[in-house]
Amino acid sequence: MNLFLLRETLGMAARALIANRLRSLLALLGIVIGVGTVIGMVALINGFQRSFKQSIQSFGNNTIYIRRIRPGIQFSDDVPDSLKQRKAFSMDDARAILASAPAVRAIAPFKWAFQDIKLSRGDKSTRGTFCFGTNQDYLTTHGYDLERGRFFTEEEVERRANVVVLGKDTREALFADASGIGRLVHLNGIPFTVIGEYRSKGRMLGNNFDEVATIPYSVMDKYFAAPENAPIWFPKRGELFLDAIATSPEEGDIAQQQIIELLRIRRHLPSNKGNNFVVFTDDAFLSLYNAVTGGIFALMALVSFVSLFVGGIGIMNIMLVAVTERTREIGVRKALGAPRKAILTQFMIEAVVLTATGGVIGILLGAGISWAIHAASKMPTFVSLWSVIVGLVVSAVVGVFFGLFPAMRASRLDPVDSLRYE
């Protein structure tokens, strides 16, 4: 088809759609809803993913986690006995790793309270504070920095001193704008001296990393140890989880391999037996997040597919009505020498223009809704270029698929019968 004929066909298609504006608009609704749903959903998921990655990188600082099980197993309905029987770790394991794994720069124990811990000072108290225990190397293995004061020392860990480092929100809940350094707070009624305050870390997926309190791991065992029947994701009395950091980001994989090899030796695991522990990095949390959001994405994709399918049926119905209404026009064009290809192309273009227009409106609608959500709730959103391209392509494909049958029907009409059509 030459350029002039294509331009003429486009003009005729546009005039036909404009002449039936209301009908065309109603036919667009399914496409608009389907594409808008996809764009809005992808914008929310992309926004959360970008925020999650930034928060993980800020919080984790390339941390290597040494645990019994991978993150996410606590969401399972049933934990296998083989996992429940896995042993946690000790400071002997930590010292052995630090001594025999040259790619490991530092290693710190990590354990958190089994019970809820309430911090109080006079008539002021906190709620939802995450209290965990570690040692003097925690600031090296993680991305926390101190705003005021200091962290506890090795000597304080060994003598089980009642000292605590507070997150920003925890400190503000107890001391408002004043500093808490050197003052007493109570953890479930037990007095602790505040020696440091963390710099603000922010929130991630509902978790507030400024609402924390850190005490020596030895003190955690002293007052808040998990009972023997605690779930596997809690280290019990005398047990620890470990967090390590490589000498450099480039040495991360080597450090993980050295840790695995050393722990296998210490646990006397034969070569034909798998690990009874896991070593992972921040990527495992990203994989868990992607697995969770993948189900949501699949559900929304199904809803979008149904909307697009219904919209496509509407397009086909409208185009079939258009073919019936314009039967005499088609007969005249064929009588004047218009080839079947020209008729087919005209109706195909009308269908594609109709659905592509719906795609554009859907993209604008989805982007607008995502930006409105962000403005109203500060939820992270991000409209990616690939989602816009997919929205346009999918809407055009719907036009081709559902417009093909009406276009072929129009192109096959007999000119004599068409001219006689009333």
C-alpha positions in Angstrom: 0.0 0.0 0.0 1.5 3.3 -1.0 1.8 6.3 1.3 -1.2 8.2 -0.2 -3.5 5.3 0.2 -2.4 4.6 3.7 -3.0 8.3 4.6 -6.5 8.2 3.1 -7.3 5.0 4.9 -6.2 6.5 8.2 -8.3 9.5 7.6 -11.4 7.4 6.8 -10.8 5.4 9.9 -10.5 8.5 12.1 -13.6 10.0 10.7 -15.6 6.9 11.2 -14.5 6.7 14.9 -15.2 10.4 15.5 -18.7 10.1 13.9 -19.6 7.5 16.5 -17.9 9.1 19.6 -20.1 7.6 22.3 -20.0 4.1 20.9 -16.2 4.4 20.5 -15.8 5.6 24.1 -17.9 2.8 25.5 -15.8 0.3 23.5 -12.7 1.8 25.1 -13.7 1.2 28.7 -12.5 -2.4 28.9 -9.1 -1.5 27.4 -8.7 1.6 29.6 -9.5 -0.4 32.8 -7.2 -3.3 31.8 -4.2 -1.2 30.8 -4.7 1.3 33.7 -4.7 -1.6 36.2 -1.4 -2.9 34.7 0.3 0.5 34.8 -0.9 1.3 38.3 0.0 -2.1 39.7 3.4 -2.1 38.1 4.1 1.4 39.4 3.3 0.4 42.9 5.4 -2.8 42.8 8.3 -1.0 41.1 8.1 1.7 43.7 8.2 -0.7 46.6 11.0 -2.7 44.9 13.2 0.4 44.4 12.5 1.5 48.0 13.2 -2.0 49.3 16.5 -2.2 47.5 17.6 1.2 48.7 16.6 0.3 52.3 18.3 -3.1 52.2 21.5 -1.6 50.8 21.3 1.1 53.5 20.6 -1.3 56.3 22.6 -4.3 55.3 25.8 -2.8 54.2 26.7 -6.0 52.2 26.1 -8.1 55.3 26.5 -11.9 55.1 23.9 -13.6 57.2 24.6 -17.0 58.9 21.4 -18.7 59.9 19.7 -22.0 60.5 17.1 -21.4 57.7 16.5 -19.0 54.9 14.3 -16.0 55.4 10.6 -16.7 54.6 10.4 -20.2 56.1 8.4 -18.7 59.0 5.6 -18.0 56.5 5.3 -21.7 55.8 2.4 -23.7 57.2 4.6 -26.5 58.4 8.4 -26.5 59.1 10.0 -30.0 58.4 11.6 -31.8 61.4 14.9 -31.8 59.6 15.0 -28.0 59.9 13.8 -27.9 63.5 16.7 -30.1 64.5 19.3 -27.7 63.1 21.7 -26.2 65.5 22.4 -22.5 65.8 25.9 -21.1 66.3 28.2 -19.9 69.1 30.9 -17.4 69.7 33.4 -20.2 69.1 32.1 -20.5 65.6 32.4 -16.7 65.2 36.0 -16.7 66.4 36.9 -19.7 64.2 35.5 -18.0 61.1 37.4 -14.7 61.9 40.6 -16.7 62.5 40.4 -19.0 59.4 38.5 -17.0 56.8 40.8 -14.3 55.5 38.1 -12.7 53.3 36.0 -12.0 56.4 36.6 -8.6 57.9 34.4 -8.8 61.0 31.7 -11.0 62.5 29.1 -10.2 65.1 26.5 -12.3 67.0 22.8 -11.4 66.6 19.8 -12.5 68.6 16.5 -10.9 69.5 14.0 -11.2 72.3 11.3 -13.8 72.2 9.0 -11.7 74.3 7.8 -8.2 73.7 10.0 -5.7 75.4 8.6 -2.4 76.6 11.0 0.5 77.3 9.9 3.0 79.9 11.1 6.1 81.7 8.8 7.5 84.4 5.4 7.9 82.8 6.7 7.5 79.3 7.0 4.2 77.4 7.4 2.8 74.0 5.4 0.3 71.9 6.6 -2.1 69.2 10.3 -1.7 70.0 12.5 -4.3 68.4 15.2 -5.2 70.9 18.2 -7.3 69.8 21.5 -8.3 71.2 24.9 -8.2 69.6 28.5 -7.3 70.4 31.0 -4.4 69.8 31.4 -5.4 66.1 27.8 -4.8 65.1 28.4 -1.3 63.6 31.1 -2.8 61.3 28.9 -5.6 60.0 25.8 -3.4 59.5 24.9 0.0 58.1 24.1 1.7 61.4 25.9 4.8 62.5 25.8 6.6 65.9 24.4 10.1 66.2 25.4 10.5 69.8 27.4 8.6 72.5 29.1 5.4 71.9 28.6 1.6 71.4 29.2 -0.9 74.1 32.7 -2.4 74.5 34.0 -6.0 74.5 34.5 -5.7 78.3 30.8 -4.6 78.8 29.7 -7.6 76.7 31.8 -10.0 78.7 30.6 -8.7 82.1 27.0 -8.5 80.9 26.6 -4.8 81.6 23.1 -3.3 81.5 23.8 -0.8 78.8 21.6 0.1 75.8 21.8 1.9 72.5 18.6 3.5 71.3 17.1 4.2 67.9 16.0 7.7 67.0 12.2 7.1 67.5 12.8 5.1 70.7 14.8 7.9 72.2 12.2 10.6 71.2 9.4 8.5 72.7 11.3 8.5 76.1 13.2 11.8 76.1 11.4 13.9 73.4 14.1 16.3 72.0 16.5 15.8 74.8 19.5 13.4 74.8 19.2 10.2 76.8 23.0 9.6 77.1 23.9 8.6 80.6 20.3 8.3 81.8 18.4 5.3 83.0 15.6 3.5 81.1 13.8 0.3 82.0 13.4 -2.7 79.7 10.4 -4.7 81.1 11.2 -3.1 84.5 15.0 -3.8 84.4 17.2 -0.6 84.6 19.6 0.0 81.7 22.0 2.9 81.1 21.7 4.7 77.7 25.2 5.0 76.2 24.4 5.8 72.6 21.8 6.8 70.0 21.7 5.6 66.4 21.4 7.9 63.4 18.1 7.7 61.7 17.6 4.8 59.3 13.9 5.2 58.3 11.2 2.7 57.5 10.9 -0.3 55.1 7.8 -2.3 54.3 6.1 -1.4 57.6 9.3 -2.0 59.7 10.7 1.0 61.6 14.4 0.8 61.9 14.5 3.8 64.2 12.3 2.1 66.8 15.0 -0.2 68.1 17.1 -0.9 71.2 20.4 -2.8 71.2 21.9 -4.5 74.2 24.9 -6.9 74.6 23.9 -10.4 73.5 25.1 -11.8 76.8 22.5 -9.6 78.5 19.8 -10.8 76.1 20.5 -14.3 77.4 20.6 -13.1 81.0 17.1 -11.5 80.9 15.2 -12.3 77.7 16.3 -15.7 76.4 13.9 -17.6 74.2 12.5 -20.8 75.8 13.4 -24.3 74.5 10.1 -24.6 72.7 10.5 -21.3 70.7 10.2 -21.5 66.9 13.4 -22.3 64.9 13.8 -18.6 63.8 14.6 -17.6 67.5 18.1 -18.4 68.8 17.6 -19.9 72.3 19.7 -19.5 75.4 23.4 -20.0 74.5 22.6 -19.9 70.8 23.5 -17.2 68.3 22.9 -16.2 64.8 25.9 -14.6 63.1 26.4 -11.6 60.8 29.6 -11.1 58.9 31.1 -8.6 56.5 33.7 -9.3 53.8 37.0 -7.3 53.6 35.5 -5.7 50.5 32.3 -6.0 48.4 34.3 -7.7 45.7 35.3 -10.4 48.2 31.7 -11.2 49.3 31.4 -14.4 47.3 34.8 -15.7 48.5 33.9 -14.8 52.1 30.6 -16.8 51.9 32.5 -19.8 50.4 35.1 -19.7 53.2 32.4 -19.5 55.9 30.5 -22.4 54.4 33.6 -24.6 54.1 34.7 -23.8 57.7 31.3 -24.5 59.2 31.0 -27.8 57.3 34.4 -28.8 58.8 33.3 -27.7 62.3 30.0 -29.6 62.0 31.7 -32.7 60.5 29.6 -32.8 57.4 30.6 -35.4 54.8 30.9 -34.4 51.2 27.8 -36.3 50.2 25.6 -34.4 52.8 24.1 -31.0 52.3 24.6 -28.0 54.6 22.6 -27.9 57.9 22.8 -24.1 57.9 22.4 -21.3 55.4 24.7 -18.4 54.4 23.1 -15.6 52.4 23.2 -11.9 51.6 20.8 -9.1 51.1 19.8 -10.7 47.7 17.9 -13.4 49.6 15.6 -10.7 51.0 15.1 -9.3 47.5 14.2 -12.8 46.3 11.7 -13.2 49.1 10.2 -9.9 48.3 10.0 -10.7 44.6 8.3 -14.1 45.4 5.7 -12.3 47.6 5.0 -9.6 45.1 5.1 -12.1 42.2 1.8 -13.6 43.5 0.2 -10.2 43.7 1.5 -9.4 40.2 0.1 -12.6 38.8 -3.4 -11.9 40.4 -3.5 -8.4 39.0 -2.3 -9.6 35.6 -5.2 -12.0 35.6 -7.6 -9.2 36.4 -6.1 -7.1 33.7 -6.3 -9.9 31.2 -10.0 -10.4 31.9 -10.6 -6.7 31.5 -8.6 -6.6 28.2 -10.5 -9.7 27.0 -13.9 -8.1 27.8 -12.7 -4.9 26.2 -11.5 -6.9 23.1 -15.0 -8.5 22.8 -16.5 -5.0 23.0 -14.2 -3.9 20.2 -15.1 -6.8 18.0 -18.8 -6.2 18.7 -18.5 -2.5 17.8 -16.6 -3.3 14.6 -19.1 -5.9 13.5 -21.9 -3.3 14.0 -19.8 -0.8 12.0 -19.4 -3.3 9.2 -23.2 -3.9 9.1 -23.9 -0.1 9.1 -21.4 0.6 6.4 -22.3 -2.2 4.1 -23.4 0.1 1.3 -20.3 2.2 1.7 -18.2 -0.9 1.3 -20.2 -1.9 -1.8 -19.6 1.5 -3.3 -15.9 1.4 -2.6 -15.6 -2.1 -4.1 -17.6 -1.0 -7.2 -15.2 1.8 -7.7 -12.3 -0.6 -7.7 -11.2 -0.7 -4.0 -9.3 -3.9 -3.4 -10.1 -6.3 -0.6 -6.8 -5.3 1.0 -7.8 -1.7 1.3 -11.1 -2.6 3.0 -9.3 -5.0 5.3 -6.7 -2.4 6.2 -9.3 0.3 6.9 -11.2 -1.7 9.5 -8.0 -3.1 11.0 -6.7 0.4 11.4 -9.9 1.5 13.1 -9.7 -1.3 15.6 -6.0 -0.7 16.3 -6.5 3.1 16.6 -9.4 2.5 19.0 -7.5 0.1 21.3 -4.3 2.1 21.1 -6.3 5.2 22.2 -7.7 3.2 25.0 -4.1 2.1 25.9 -2.9 5.7 26.0 -5.8 6.7 28.2 -5.2 3.7 30.4 -1.5 4.5 30.8 -2.4 8.1 31.8 -5.1 6.8 34.2 -2.8 4.3 35.8 0.1 6.8 36.1 -2.3 9.4 37.5 -3.7 7.0 40.1 -0.2 5.9 41.2 1.0 9.5 41.6 -2.2 10.4 43.5 -1.5 7.4 45.9 2.0 8.6 46.4 0.9 12.2 47.1 -1.8 11.1 49.5 0.0 8.3 51.4 3.7 8.7 50.5 3.7 5.1 49.3 6.6 4.7 46.8 5.6 4.5 43.2 7.5 4.4 39.9 6.1 4.3 36.4 8.7 2.5 34.3 9.2 2.9 30.6 8.9 -0.8 29.9 5.4 -0.9 31.5 4.3 2.0 29.3 5.6 0.2 26.2 4.0 -3.1 27.2 0.7 -1.3 27.8 0.8 0.3 24.3 1.8 -3.0 22.6 -0.8 -5.1 24.4 -3.6 -2.7 23.5 -2.5 -2.7 19.9 -2.3 -6.5 19.8 -5.8 -6.6 21.3 -7.0 -4.4 18.4 -5.4 -6.6 15.8 -6.7 -9.8 17.4 -10.3 -8.8 17.9 -10.4 -6.5 14.9 -9.3 -9.1 12.4 -12.5 -11.0 12.1 -14.7 -7.9 11.5 -12.1 -6.6 9.0 -12.0 -9.9 7.1 -15.8 -10.0 7.0 -15.9 -6.5 5.6 -13.3 -7.3 2.9 -15.2 -10.4 1.8 -18.6 -8.7 1.2 -19.9 -9.0 -2.3 -20.2 -5.6 -3.9 -23.5 -6.3 -5.7 -25.2 -7.6 -2.5 -23.7 -4.7 -0.5 -25.1 -2.1 -2.9 -28.6 -3.7 -2.5 -28.3 -3.7 1.3 -30.9 -1.5 3.0 
